[in-house]
Amino acid sequence: MSVFREEITLANARDVGNVMDGLIPDTKVRKMTIEAMPDTGAWTLVINEEIRQKLGLAILETSESTLADGKTDTYEVTEGVQIRWKNRSTILPAVVVPDGKYILLGALPLEAMDLMVDPVHQQLVGVHGAEPLHVLC
């Protein structure tokens, strides 16, 4: 399967919450639209240090992770990031690979937004059609 990218919008979830609480205007939300590579082998969103700083994301912890090239190291994990793809969104932490070349949209955000990789057409598609299915436990 070849590599493809999808346009997603990332926002600082704390900022989004502050808008909902009336503490800041929507124009103050730190967000950006980027190209991300869907990667079912990654567990969550993987960003680089430049994006972390632009979004103003705090570091909550560190986690040992193994990259696709087999390199295992300790990486920082951020506070929540709102991830939007078309009519779907979720909030999850991001792993920061400081000099990461690619932004990865991992298995957890794909699952949370009811998405799957269509390898034939090289695109993301809804698992249950055009509208996301939200299962409450």
Secondary structure, DSSP 8 states (H G I E B T S, - for coil): -----EEEEEEEHHHHHHHHTTSS-GGG--EEEEEEEE-TTSSSEEE-HHHHHHHT--EEEEEEEE-TTS-EEEEEEES-EEEEETTEEEEE-EEE-TT-SS-EE-HHHHHHTTEEEETTTTEEEETTSSS------
